[in-house]
Amino acid sequence: MKRLLIVIVAAAMLWAAYWGVGAQGVKSGASTWFDARRSEGWVAETSDIRVAGFPNRFDVTLSDLILADPDTGWAWQTSFFQLLALSYKPNHIIAIWPNEQELATPFATYQISSDRMQASVVTAGTAVALDRVNLAADMLQITGPSGDGTAMTALRAALMAEDDKSYRFALSADDLAPARTFKTLVDIDDHLPGALSSFSADLRMSFDALWDRHALEQSRPQPTALTVTLAEAKWGELELALAGDLAIDELGWATGKLVVKARNWREIVQMAVAAGALTPDWAQTLSGGLEVVAGLSGNPNTLDLPLTFAGETLFFGPLPLGPAPNFRLR
């Protein structure tokens, strides 16, 4: 019995020593990472790096966190950010965000609030390459510079790495309510409900490099291909669905087709005019051509046409829409 007690005490002391050394290594590694970012010209600040979770976890809390990359124009600021991992399974991390945070992009700064936002992240290798990610946010609101926010009761997103630097991505949002200013602008007759009844996407994207720690520290992997299995949105009587494949060159221009199915497409065209995406004259020309196409399909209220990406130009059916989006990531 005495020997058993000695073994138990010795094992506990060894485990405590292991945890202590590991916790110190985690804290030191975090500090080194911040120092390295600052040496590269970033703003990388935190008022405290705390490691808790003894005996079975390494729970890292970063307080008053500010990260800003001047080369890309992206910045993130939050009161705290937590990374929780089992001490014997450090490649499986739970990330926890606070209820309030701020994200700045090259175009605008957004305030993000939620009742809950957390993610389960599984990584692989010493470069911490993403293998699986599941994110959940409840009562999420994203507010832009105008002070008006886009809100949803729930956001669910999942990512899974596949072979050949490709990732499968799924997204769904419940009760997605567009910003009031946007709804007032595009819904002139005020006949649309306040929230979309459906908003989801299932797609696969390939890149020229893996998404790992180098993607944040050095440069973003650039997309090389996109497959949209299905992306759909339903807003009142308006329905829009996309599916298809695109190849993306090293400059970010795509070639390929996404098949678009639009129900009550005339209202969608008018919304595009109201939002400034189409000029009234071009919308009239476009609608005339689409009327003919829709009439040939047998249902004049539904369109089923390819959205064709031809480098820098975008076509809807045979009609040019204008400049195509560029997929290059900053």
C-alpha positions, -999 to 999 in steps of 0.1 A, spaced: 0 0 0 28 23 9 46 16 -24 14 23 -43 10 56 -25 46 66 -33 40 57 -70 8 78 -71 25 108 -54 55 105 -78 32 103 -108 13 134 -96 45 153 -91 58 144 -126 25 154 -142 25 187 -123 61 193 -135 50 184 -171 21 208 -169 42 236 -155 69 232 -181 42 230 -208 24 261 -195 56 281 -195 63 269 -230 29 280 -242 32 314 -226 67 319 -239 57 308 -274 28 334 -274 51 362 -263 76 352 -290 49 353 -316 39 388 -306 75 400 -307 80 385 -341 49 403 -355 60 436 -341 95 432 -357 76 428 -390 59 462 -385 26 449 -371 7 464 -342 6 434 -319 -3 441 -283 -19 423 -254 -19 435 -218 -17 400 -203 -10 364 -214 -24 340 -188 -22 302 -189 -45 282 -166 -63 248 -168 -42 226 -145 -40 197 -145 -55 185 -179 -57 217 -201 -37 246 -213 -62 275 -213 -46 306 -228 -63 340 -223 -51 371 -242 -64 403 -227 -68 437 -244 -57 422 -277 -49 444 -308 -36 430 -340 -31 451 -372 -12 442 -404 -3 474 -422 5 456 -454 -31 443 -459 -51 469 -440 -67 443 -417 -69 449 -379 -87 432 -350 -93 445 -315 -110 427 -286 -111 428 -248 -100 391 -246 -95 360 -267 -92 325 -253 -76 293 -267 -84 262 -248 -67 228 -254 -63 195 -236 -27 192 -224 -24 157 -240 -41 168 -272 -28 203 -281 -39 201 -318 -76 203 -308 -83 239 -298 -115 256 -286 -115 293 -295 -138 317 -276 -145 353 -285 -160 379 -263 -195 395 -268 -180 426 -284 -151 429 -309 -140 452 -337 -127 442 -371 -112 467 -396 -108 459 -432 -93 479 -461 -128 492 -468 -145 498 -435 -145 491 -397 -172 468 -382 -184 463 -347 -193 426 -340 -215 416 -311 -229 382 -302 -243 363 -272 -219 335 -280 -191 329 -305 -168 299 -303 -151 275 -326 -136 240 -325 -104 239 -344 -83 208 -352 -49 214 -367 -21 192 -381 17 194 -380 41 219 -366 28 246 -390 -6 243 -374 -24 236 -407 -62 237 -406 -78 203 -407 -113 209 -394 -131 239 -381 -167 243 -367 -178 277 -357 -211 287 -340 -224 322 -331 -257 331 -316 -275 364 -319 -248 378 -341 -249 414 -353 -224 431 -376 -225 469 -376 -208 491 -401 -198 527 -401 -233 539 -407 -244 524 -373 -269 501 -390 -263 464 -385 -269 431 -402 -282 405 -377 -289 368 -374 -301 346 -346 -275 319 -355 -245 315 -377 -230 280 -383 -199 275 -404 -178 243 -410 -145 238 -428 -128 205 -436 -94 201 -453 -93 178 -483 -64 167 -504 -45 189 -528 -48 221 -507 -85 222 -510 -112 229 -484 -149 220 -481 -169 249 -466 -205 250 -454 -223 280 -441 -258 287 -429 -275 317 -412 -308 317 -394 -332 347 -395 -307 368 -415 -319 403 -413 -303 428 -437 -293 462 -424 -323 486 -423 -307 511 -446 -301 484 -472 -337 470 -469 -352 505 -472 -330 511 -503 -338 480 -522 -374 472 -509 -391 503 -522 -426 489 -517 -418 475 -483 -433 441 -492 -403 419 -481 -401 404 -446 -375 417 -422 -354 385 -425 -344 359 -451 -361 325 -446 -330 307 -459 -294 315 -464 -268 288 -470 -238 277 -490 -219 245 -497 -187 249 -517 -152 237 -522 -122 260 -527 -86 251 -537 -56 273 -530 -19 275 -540 -8 268 -504 -22 254 -471 -40 276 -446 -16 274 -416 2 298 -393 22 311 -423 -10 323 -439 -14 348 -410 23 356 -405 35 359 -441 10 359 -470 -25 346 -476 -29 315 -498 -45 324 -531 -75 306 -546 -70 285 -577 -105 269 -581 -140 272 -567 -168 247 -569 -202 258 -557 -223 227 -549 -252 249 -539 -256 284 -526 -291 297 -520 -311 325 -505 -348 330 -500 -363 364 -491 -400 365 -492 -411 355 -527 -376 361 -540 -354 330 -545 -318 328 -558 -296 297 -562 -261 292 -576 -241 261 -586 -210 256 -608 -173 256 -612 -146 283 -616 -109 282 -624 -89 311 -609 -56 324 -623 -26 338 -604 -40 373 -608 -73 364 -592 -94 364 -624 -119 335 -629 -131 316 -659 -160 292 -658 -198 293 -651 -221 294 -622 -257 284 -631 -282 309 -616 -317 300 -609 -338 331 -599 -375 331 -590 -393 365 -594 -361 378 -611 -377 412 -621 -378 422 -585 -341 411 -581 -331 433 -610 -349 463 -595 -332 456 -562 -298 457 -580 -307 491 -595 -318 504 -561 -285 492 -546 -265 509 -573 -252 476 -588 -270 483 -621 -278 516 -638 -314 521 -648 -307 522 -685 -286 490 -684 -313 473 -662 -339 481 -688 -317 466 -716 -309 436 -694 -346 430 -685 -356 431 -721 -332 403 -730 -341 383 -699 -378 386 -707 -371 367 -739 -350 341 -722 -375 335 -694 -404 332 -719 -385 305 -737 -381 285 -705 -419 282 -701 -421 301 -668 -417 339 -673 -411 344 -635 -381 321 -633 -347 323 -649 -322 295 -653 -291 310 -669 -253 307 -666 -233 335 -649 -201 333 -670 -168 345 -657 -145 354 -686 -114 370 -670 -123 406 -662 -158 405 -677 -189 389 -663 -218 377 -685 -253 367 -675 -265 344 -703 -254 361 -735 -255 396 -720 -224 413 -705 -230 425 -669 -198 444 -665 -165 440 -646 -161 406 -629 -151 403 -593 -114 396 -585 -107 367 -561 -72 377 -550 -69 378 -512 -50 406 -494 
